[in-house]
Amino acid sequence: MGLWRCRSCEAVFAGGAYSLSTEIGEVAARLISEYSRTYR
């Protein structure tokens, strides 16, 4: 786990050990997306 910094745009991401996202992070992003579409 750690922080990843994009060299071109300087964005910082929190992710897993060998990928930019984790399974829990993907689930959370999907839930937030569904919630925002439902309650606009």
Secondary structure in CASP SS format (residue, H / E / C, confidence):
PFRMAT SS
TARGET T0000
AUTHOR 0000-0000-0000
METHOD secondary structure of the structure
MODEL  1
M C 1.00
G E 1.00
L E 1.00
W E 1.00
R E 1.00
C C 1.00
R C 1.00
S C 1.00
C C 1.00
E C 1.00
A C 1.00
V E 1.00
F E 1.00
A E 1.00
G E 1.00
G C 1.00
A C 1.00
Y C 1.00
S C 1.00
L C 1.00
S C 1.00
T C 1.00
E H 1.00
I H 1.00
G H 1.00
E H 1.00
V H 1.00
A H 1.00
A H 1.00
R H 1.00
L H 1.00
I H 1.00
S H 1.00
E H 1.00
Y H 1.00
S H 1.00
R H 1.00
T H 1.00
Y C 1.00
R C 1.00
END
